Amino acid sequence: MINIYEVVDKKLINNETIKQKSWVDLVNPTPEEIKQVVDSTGIDKDILVKLLDEEELPRVEKRSEETVIILDTPHLVDNNYKHKYKTNPLGIIISEKGYLITLSLNEQPFLDYFKDTDIENFKTKDKSNFILQLFIMVAGIYQRELTSINEYINSKEKVLLKSTNNKELVNLLDIEKTLVYFITSLKANEIALEKVAKGTIITIDKTDEELLSDALIETKQAIEMATIYREILSSMTDTYATIISNNLNDVMKFLASITIVCSIPTMVASFIGMNVPLGGIGDSPFSFILIIIISVLLSLIIAYILKKKNML
């Protein structure tokens, strides 16, 4: 998918053709769309193809006529699992000819912010304001997802305390994997941002210094949140694995005790059912009731003993 935008009166409007100072937003583009961008902008096709590699790492690099910035952004792997994420690269190409290109494998909803907001700095070649705001927004997305993950973990605490199956534990392991992806990507984003902060790749004006500071703070805060939640989750996973095992042991112990208690009437009935003289009990009209009473009393005695030994 390709979207082409042009700044008119500080607003982004859709355009059908790529012009200088256009913003071209590519989402999982087809070969034809890549060719259209290459032919219109003169950007090396290999750069665009390389940025579509989902294993591409965050970085900032200066080429002869382009500046390439890559950020990692969260991507939901499976809609059936709310917090099962991986990270995918978002490529940003700033051309000396005045073109701005964003490229990703998945849609990036946060880019809509720029489509609905007054644009001030798209006329400059470095577009530093746009880049720094992207860093802040990406860090904010991580923070929102991390907050949601923390709320989910807290909501599952009571369930896990009584659980005897591994389903919830497996969900927590998926979340732990998500946090590993988040931490790795955020640290790589931080390195890329620090390179931008040096001002050797992109010129940082005094007006953008506060924005740069905010971007660094937000990114570091997201890293700290992800690290803390991962440590908490790792500890919780080990603890709840033990709790689930203990809960299952309690269930098995209870079932074994109930089996013992219930076997007493069967045992009594078996003995009395043998073809042997029973004396006065066998001739009594109340023999059946007496047998039932004896069975119940023996069962209660055994149940009391098991309870006393904390086995029931």
Long-range contacts (C-beta under 8 A, 24 or more apart in sequence): 1-26, 1-27, 1-28, 1-29, 1-33, 2-26, 2-27, 2-29, 2-33, 2-36, 2-37, 3-27, 5-115, 7-119, 7-122, 7-123, 10-118, 10-119, 10-120, 11-118, 11-119, 12-114, 12-115, 12-119, 18-99, 20-97, 20-98, 20-99, 21-98, 21-99, 21-122, 21-123, 22-99, 22-100, 23-100, 23-101, 23-102, 23-114, 23-122, 24-99, 24-100, 24-101, 24-102, 25-101, 25-102, 25-111, 26-101, 26-102, 26-103, 26-104, 27-104, 27-105, 27-106, 27-107, 27-108, 28-52, 28-104, 28-105, 28-106, 29-103, 37-101, 41-95, 41-97, 41-99, 41-101, 42-95, 42-97, 43-93, 43-95, 43-99, 43-101, 47-93, 48-91, 48-93, 48-101, 48-103, 51-89, 51-91, 51-93, 51-103, 52-103, 52-105, 53-89, 54-88, 54-89, 54-105, 56-89, 56-91, 57-89, 57-188, 58-89, 58-185, 58-188, 58-189, 58-191, 58-192, 59-188, 59-191, 59-192, 59-195, 60-192, 60-195, 60-196, 60-201, 60-202, 61-201, 62-200, 62-201, 65-95, 65-96, 65-97, 66-93, 66-94, 66-95, 66-96, 67-93, 67-94, 67-126, 67-201, 67-202, 68-92, 68-93, 69-93, 69-94, 69-131, 69-192, 69-196, 70-192, 71-134, 71-135, 71-138, 71-189, 71-192, 72-138, 72-185, 72-186, 72-188, 72-189, 73-104, 73-108, 73-138, 73-141, 73-185, 74-141, 74-142, 74-145, 74-182, 74-185, 75-105, 75-106, 81-171, 81-174, 82-148, 82-152, 83-145, 83-148, 83-149, 83-152, 83-171, 83-174, 83-175, 83-178, 84-174, 84-175, 84-177, 84-178, 85-145, 85-178, 85-181, 85-182, 86-178, 86-181, 87-181, 87-182, 87-184, 87-185, 90-134, 90-138, 92-131, 92-134, 94-125, 94-126, 94-127, 94-131, 94-202, 96-125, 98-125, 100-127, 100-130, 110-137, 110-138, 110-140, 110-141, 113-137, 126-202, 126-203, 127-202, 128-202, 128-203, 128-204, 128-205, 128-208, 129-207, 129-208, 129-211, 131-196, 131-202, 132-196, 132-208, 132-211, 132-212, 132-214, 132-215, 133-211, 135-189, 135-193, 135-196, 135-215, 135-218, 135-219, 136-211, 136-214, 136-215, 136-218, 138-189, 139-186, 139-189, 139-215, 139-218, 139-219, 139-221, 139-222, 140-218, 142-182, 142-186, 142-222, 142-225, 142-226, 143-218, 143-221, 143-222, 143-225, 145-182, 146-179, 146-182, 146-222, 146-225, 146-226, 146-229, 147-225, 149-175, 149-178, 149-179, 149-229, 150-229, 153-229, 153-232, 153-233, 153-236, 157-236, 160-236, 160-240, 160-243, 160-244, 161-240, 161-243, 162-247, 163-240, 163-243, 163-244, 163-247, 164-244, 164-247, 164-248, 164-251, 165-244, 166-244, 168-240, 169-237, 169-240, 169-241, 169-244, 172-233, 172-236, 172-237, 172-240, 173-237, 175-233, 176-230, 176-233, 176-234, 176-237, 179-226, 179-229, 179-230, 179-233, 180-230, 182-222, 182-226, 183-223, 183-226, 183-227, 183-230, 186-219, 186-222, 186-223, 186-226, 187-223, 189-219, 190-216, 190-219, 190-220, 190-223, 193-219, 253-311, 253-312, 254-312, 257-303, 257-306, 257-311, 257-312, 258-312, 260-302, 260-306, 261-299, 261-302, 261-303, 261-306, 261-312, 262-299, 264-295, 264-298, 264-299, 264-302, 265-292, 265-295, 265-296, 265-298, 265-299, 268-294, 268-295, 268-298, 269-295
